[in-house]
Amino acid sequence: MKIATIHVDPQNGFTEHCPKELPVSEALSIIPHLNQMFELADLNILSRDWHPEGAVYEATEEKPMGTKLEGYPNADMTWNRHCVANTFGSEVIDGLAKLGTYDLEIKKGEELDCHPYGALWHDAARSRSTGIVEFLNEHNVKHVLVGGLALDFCVRLTVVELVASGFTPVLNLEATKAVFNENIATSIDEMIDAGAIVLETTQEVKEFVEKLRA
């Protein structure tokens, strides 16, 4: 049975390279850990936010970041403009595997009224697949190593979606950082309660993979 890795949205828009977007503290520190996970896996998947300009969830003076949205089933709140398609913010962080070297690359959040967090589905109802579920099933994958940005939103929901889809996600805490540090504990608890495996270090992930392959 093969092991896969998902790099969740490791993009410039979530780093100090783009201070006006959604910079996550210490985001660049995850690079070596994601790279080691890439080498550990049989198959590697990349997800990217790929947003349009003028989306309904784009923060404005009237609706600053964090404003709850009504009437949009696939967009829950406003966010600073980030990862707009074909901008520097949407590019993968330099130092990670290059585009084209992943076995599957998906884009999400391409619609004006749709801002999915998890990487497996384009919509909150989980009716429109991004292709990850089918890819993992096609390749007989059970365990999925997970890292990326950010822990308390896109990574958390990706992990929860993986469990709900019948996979066993293994989250590497060294390979992810949170938007809001106050969300870390509750996010980890939610993922563990869902059935995920949460490991503190890349070394622990390596040892876990070695046991699976033994």
N, C-alpha and C positions, 0 to 999 in steps of 0.2 A: 504493500500500500504506500502510495507516494505522499510526501509532505510538501505543502505549499507555503509560500509567504505572501502576505498582502502588505504592501507599502501604501498606507492610507494618506493621500494628499500631502506628500512631502514637497511643498511648493514654496517659492520665494514669498508669496503673499502672506505666509504664516511665520515669517522670520523677520529679523532686524533689517534685512535687506529692503523691506517695504514697510517703513515705520508708519505710513498713513493707512495701511490696510489692516491686517489683523496679526500683528507681530506677537508671537508666543515666546515668553521668556525662556532662554537657553535652548531654543529650537534647534540650533545648529549642532548642539552636542549629540543629537541622535544619529548623525550621519554614520559614524563608524559602526554603530550597533545595527543599523539597517543594512549596511554592507555585509556584515558578518552573517546576518540572517539570510541575505540573498545567497550567500555561498552555502549555507546549510541546507537549503531547500532544493527539492527536485524541480519545482515549478515556481515561478515568481510572477506576481500580479501587481500592477500599479493602478491606483485610482487617482483621478485629478478632478478638483473643482474646475469647471469650465463655464463661467458665468457670463451672461449678456450684460451690456450696459443698460441702465434704467430698469433693473428688475424691481418688482414690488417690495422685495425685502431689503432694498438698498437704503441705508440710513440717510435721513435728511435733517435739516434744522427743525422741521416740524415733527419728524419721527426719528429721534436719535437712536443710536444703537441700543438694542434691548427692548424697544417698543413692541408690545404684542400686536400681532396682526389678526384681524377678523375677516372671515370670508375666503380665506385661502387655505384649503386643506393640506397643501404641500409646502407651505411656508409659514412658520410659526412666529417669527419675530424679525426685527430689522437688524442688519449687520453693516458695519463699514464696508464700503465697496472693496472687494477682494477677488483675486484670481480671475479677473476678466479675461475672456478668451483672447489668446494671441498677444498678451501683454507680458512684461517681465514677471509680474506677480504670478502669472499662471504657469511659469516654467518650473521644471523640477530643480530642486536645489543642486547647485554645482557640487560635485564630489560623490554623488550617488550614481547608480547605474544609468546609462544613457537610454533615452527613448529608443525602442527597437530591440533592446536586449531583454526586456521582460517578455514572458510567454503570453501574457494578456495585459492589455492596457485599456482602461475604460475612462470615460469622461462622465461627469454627473453635474446636475444643476444647470443644464443648458437652456432651460425655458424661463421666461420672464416671471412666472408665478410658481416656480418649483425650486425649492432649496433643500434637497435631501442631505442628510448627514451621513447615514450609512452608505457603504459602497455597493451593496448588493441589489438595491432597488431604487428606481427613479421616483417612486411615489410612496407616501405614507401608508397606503393600503397594501403595499407589497404585491402589486399586481403587474408591475412593469419591470422585468428583470434587466439588470445591466449586463448580464451574461456570465457573471462570476459563478453563480450556482450551477449552471449548466456545465461550465468549464471544469469545475471541481468534481462534479459527478462523472463527467466523461473520462476524467483521468484517475478515477478511483481514489480521490483524496479524502482522508478522514481528518487529519490534524492540519491546522493552518496557523502558522506563526504570524503574529500581527504587531505592527508598530506604525508610527506616523504621527500626524497632527490633525486634530488635537485630541488629547486623551478624553476630555470631558464631553466632546461632541461627536465628531466623525469617527474617531477610533472606538469610543464606547458603543455607538450604535452599530458599527460594523461588527463588533464582537457579538453583540446581542443578536443581530440578524444571522450570523453564522450559526450560533447555537440553535436558533429557531428553524434553521434550514437543515439541521441534522449533522453539522460538523462540530469538531472540538477545537475551538480557537485557543491559542496559547499566546497570551499577551506578554510582551517583554517591556517591563517598566523603564528600562534604560533606553528604550527606542521610542519613547513617546513623552510629550510634555503637554500640560493643560493650559487652556486659555485662562481659566480662573482656578488658582490653587485651592481655593476653598471647596471646589467641586471634586477634588481628587479622591478623598475617602469614600464619598457616596458613590462615585462612579465605579470605583474598584469593587465596592460591595455589590452593586447592581450586577456587574459582570460575573462575579463569583456566584452570586445567587442564581443567575441564569444558567450556570453550568460551565463557565469558562475556567481555564487554568491561567492564573496570573503569577508570573515569576518576576523576581526582583532584578535579576541581572542577565546579561547575555551569556555569561558562563553557565548559569542555571539552564538557560535555553539549550545550550550546546549539550549539556549532560542529559537533558530530557530527550533530545533528538538521538543521542547515542544509544540510550536505553530502548527507544522505539526501533532502532535499526538492529539491535543486538539479536 
